[in-house]
Amino acid sequence: MAGFVNNLLILLLLFQNICLGFRSPLSVFKRYKDTTTSLSSECLGSDQPVISFGLSDFALDIRMPGVTPKQSDTYLCMSIPLPVDDEAYVVDFKPHASMDTVHHMLLFGCNEPSSAENYWDCDEGTCKDKSNILYAWARNAPPTRLPKGVGFRVGGETGSRYFVLQVHYGDVSAFRDKHKDCSGVTLHLTHQKQPLIAGMYLMMSVNTVIPPGEKVVDADIACHYKRSPMHLFAYRVHTHRLGKVVSGYRVRNGQWTLIGRQSPQLPQAFYPVEYPVDVSYNDILAARCVFTGEGRTTETHIGGTANDEMCNFYIMYYMEAKHAVSYMTCTQNANPEMFRNIPNEANIPIPVKSDVLKMMHGHHEETKDSDTSYLLQQAKKEEAEILDQDFHIEEAVEWPGLDLKLGQVSGLALDPENNLVVFHRGDHLWDENSFDSKFVYQQRGLGPIEQNTILVLNPSNAKLLHSTGKSLFYLPHGLSVDKNGNYWVTDVALHQVFKLGASDKEPLLILGVALQPGSDKNHFCQPTDVAVDPITGSIYVSDGYCNSRIIQFSPNGLYVMQWGEETSLGRARPGQFHIPHSLALISDLSQLCVADRENGRIQCFRLETGEFTKEIKHKAFGRELFAVSYVPGGLLFAVNGMPYPGEAESVQGFVMNFSTGEIIDTFIPLRKSFEMPHDIVASEDRTVFVGDVHAKAVWKFASAEKMEHRSVKKAGIEVQETKESETIVEARLKNKPESTDPLKNTDKHLVQEASSTGVSFVLITTLLIIPVVVLLAILVFIRWRKTTVYGGNSDGEHKLDSSSGRILGRLRGKGSGGINLGNFFASHKGYSRKGFDRLSTEGSDQEKDEDDGTDSEEECSASPLPPAPSSS
């Protein structure tokens, strides 16, 4: 009996030590609390930022650390880290603020705040990396709770690790008593995996101008939706004092379905969508803000102060986890004509009692003039990070379009259905024999190109949908497609610009004189590109290789004006060109950007006047910049030329923030290589196509989040490096249902994760087994000594074996009352479960997609994975 008691005591001590090796969640929160900066004593509730609600739920209090703003329209930011490493979900928001002191609050999620200080001026930025708006509050709005099973994903491998709170203090007269403000929001988070992931869609006008005294001014926003289905469940409207009503709609096949409609003078909460609204691929999301200019003596612009205006319509939505996108924006009006059919209710103001209005407006009445540059800067200040959505694009290696048999690819565009349109030269080549010294085409004897030069391709599978342009052109160059689906092209041999209908064999409009170069109003000299304003119909032509100008024509082809001149010696000045090679029309900002090829830069001009607005130039461009494309919402894409001998700049693609000119990302193809990338086009969903005139090829690129998975066959190269990781991946394959992901890809980091999980399994198992083996050896030695000293019998030996067997059985989880180590440690919230039951994580959307990759064997020269049971 004494021996049994001794054994039991030793086992209890062993398990106590093991349990102490794993921290409880409360210890994590305590450690977090101990490292949190102490706040003002006036910030009630802030001294305990993390409160545990049980095994899986906790609250996080995010408050300003006792600040006293000194100037009106001050934007202050502060950050707080997510107190846990594992993935969590925000399911509830409770604001702590009063409109007496706070104009509005925004909560962002990101991984690197712009500052490490307790708080900072938001002019320094909100986040250094990508940021997503999680929550917005204004005008004493009540708390917001998400539907059951829906949450904003944070933490883990892909979610945000920091929250950044931005508070706009409009009128600081409330701070005359020098009190400290502790406004903020409390989040309710859970570790329970949510099947539906929440996101925010922001619709925002950036160029609305409200004339003084004007009774009704409409600000319209509309974008085509190009992603997986989403379900809308809440909306919020936001304007300043002049806003009367804001309405949002889904437009499908001409039918307008109301998402939400509210007065921005009422509490700016997230109101529930009254009737369920789903949004599918190719639907249109539309919003209208109605303003009045009555009572104002000067124009009112979009801006960040209380005397400026805002037109914002926020939509909270949820998507299936495997397709989830956390944040999307729309800042353009893709189809102004459609608003002729907007329901009448959109222009009917919602009555607000005068006493409510008085209570709502405590802001000062100062006015200030704003020039356009100030307008563009302030237009995005409230949503400070909408253009800083960091992302990476990669080649879509499964896209078969690279294998198409094409001539020299000179132009690319997207039609209204988002199909890819390719302009190529068939069997004609532009070489040193094509032109004489006066730019007259010398190979007319070849006749026009006998192949169809305009090809319309399915952007997903590169299948030919339509073709035209046979026997019309000699040396195709630039291409664009207008909002009606007409093709606009340039021919450098003919020195002309053409407008063609999609189904017409003859041009609808021709500008220039065939085969005659010139520099007057009726002639071009090797025109390079053409762009058409979707709002006014105005035509803009870049002219060209032997002229240095941009020419504007009316919709019916009448000359309007031109601007530009040849580059002088020394550094090129604004408005000077050395081959204006490509055009990008930024209709939502009324600007035209030009790829000034041989000057290696982008120049932008006002559409109405041709006035220079900005230059974007980077050392990474090298000496040549060939093409530029714009995506509504603020992204600019470009491709450069091959470096000159002795220069280091590589030929590549660029993604830039249009507002700042900063390079966000660069990209190169994985298959083949760029030789002379000649044109680039990007869609609203940030799919990018690049055409190469020398390689005679078209590449497709997409954001890395779209191609989150590489094929499992390819991943198998690394999986076979360790037996443990191989076992884990095989087990995943065995347990996963057949994926429906057409890309059949999986990301490399999953294999690395599997490998590290396998190592963790071996390490933890070894650490646990060693003390057990030592313990058993001690027990055997003690029993042997007792048997030797006291002359034990066979019954004693039998009891030892039986007792030891029961202990080992319990350690292995066998026998009645046995302990399963995986479940035992997993029951402790602080334990990550890695190494025990990782193989059965059926909720992982990444692993679901992982099962589907078997169609890229030719890309992988290494031996495939050992056969595993397939779910297909």
Number of C-alpha atoms within 10 A of each C-alpha: 6 7 13 11 10 11 18 13 11 14 15 11 11 15 11 11 11 14 14 9 10 15 13 16 20 16 12 16 19 16 12 16 17 11 9 15 11 13 17 16 13 13 17 11 13 22 15 16 18 23 16 16 12 11 16 13 17 20 19 22 20 26 26 25 22 19 17 17 23 14 13 16 21 19 23 21 27 26 28 20 21 20 20 17 15 16 19 25 24 25 22 19 22 17 23 18 23 14 20 20 20 23 27 23 25 21 22 25 29 24 20 20 25 21 18 11 10 16 18 18 16 22 13 12 15 29 25 16 16 20 28 23 23 21 22 23 30 26 23 20 21 17 15 19 16 19 15 10 15 23 25 23 28 23 21 13 10 10 18 23 22 21 25 27 26 27 27 24 26 26 25 21 17 15 16 9 8 13 13 17 20 23 21 25 23 20 20 21 23 23 17 14 16 21 17 22 24 31 26 23 20 20 27 29 25 26 21 20 18 25 18 15 14 14 13 15 19 18 21 25 27 26 21 21 19 17 16 14 18 23 18 23 23 23 25 28 30 29 24 21 19 22 24 23 24 30 25 28 22 21 20 14 8 12 12 17 17 21 24 23 24 21 22 26 25 20 21 22 22 23 20 19 18 11 12 12 16 15 20 16 12 17 19 21 23 29 29 26 30 23 27 19 20 14 11 15 11 14 17 22 25 27 25 25 25 23 21 24 26 31 29 27 26 22 25 25 26 27 20 18 18 17 16 19 21 22 18 17 17 25 22 25 24 22 17 13 10 13 15 8 10 19 15 8 12 21 19 12 16 16 11 13 9 9 8 12 13 9 11 18 17 17 20 14 9 7 15 12 12 16 9 12 10 14 21 18 16 22 25 20 17 21 20 22 19 21 19 22 16 12 14 15 23 20 21 23 20 16 17 15 20 19 12 13 9 20 21 24 28 24 30 27 26 22 18 14 11 16 17 23 26 22 29 32 27 23 14 21 16 16 7 7 10 16 15 10 6 10 19 19 21 13 15 13 6 10 12 17 20 17 19 18 25 24 19 22 20 16 18 15 11 18 14 15 12 14 17 19 21 15 14 21 27 26 25 28 30 29 30 26 23 18 16 11 16 18 22 25 27 30 24 29 27 25 27 25 27 20 20 20 17 18 11 11 13 12 15 13 13 16 20 20 16 15 22 17 25 18 14 9 15 13 19 31 29 30 34 29 29 28 24 24 19 17 15 10 15 19 21 24 26 31 29 24 20 19 22 25 25 25 20 25 19 15 14 10 13 14 15 13 15 17 16 20 16 16 18 11 7 6 9 14 14 17 22 20 29 24 27 33 28 33 30 25 25 24 19 18 17 14 20 24 25 27 30 27 22 18 22 21 25 25 21 23 22 16 20 12 12 19 14 18 16 16 18 18 16 14 9 16 25 22 19 22 28 26 30 28 25 26 20 24 23 21 22 25 25 27 28 29 25 20 15 12 6 6 10 11 16 16 23 21 24 20 24 21 19 19 16 13 17 15 17 18 15 17 16 19 17 12 11 11 15 27 16 20 30 28 28 26 27 27 19 18 16 21 19 22 22 25 28 23 25 16 18 22 24 24 26 25 23 20 17 15 15 18 19 16 24 22 24 29 26 26 25 22 16 17 26 19 11 14 12 19 24 21 19 21 26 20 16 22 24 16 18 22 18 15 18 11 15 11 21 21 27 25 19 18 13 20 22 15 12 24 24 17 21 23 18 16 19 13 12 13 14 11 11 13 12 10 13 16 11 11 16 15 12 13 18 15 12 13 17 16 13 14 15 11 9 9 10 14 10 9 9 14 14 11 11 18 13 12 14 16 13 16 21 17 17 17 16 14 17 14 14 9 9 15 17 15 16 15 13 13 17 16 13 16 17 19 16 15 18 18 20 19 12 17 19 13 13 14 14 14 15 17 22 22 27 29 29 28 22 14 15 16 15 9 11 14 9 13 12 17 18 10 7 13 10 14 13 11
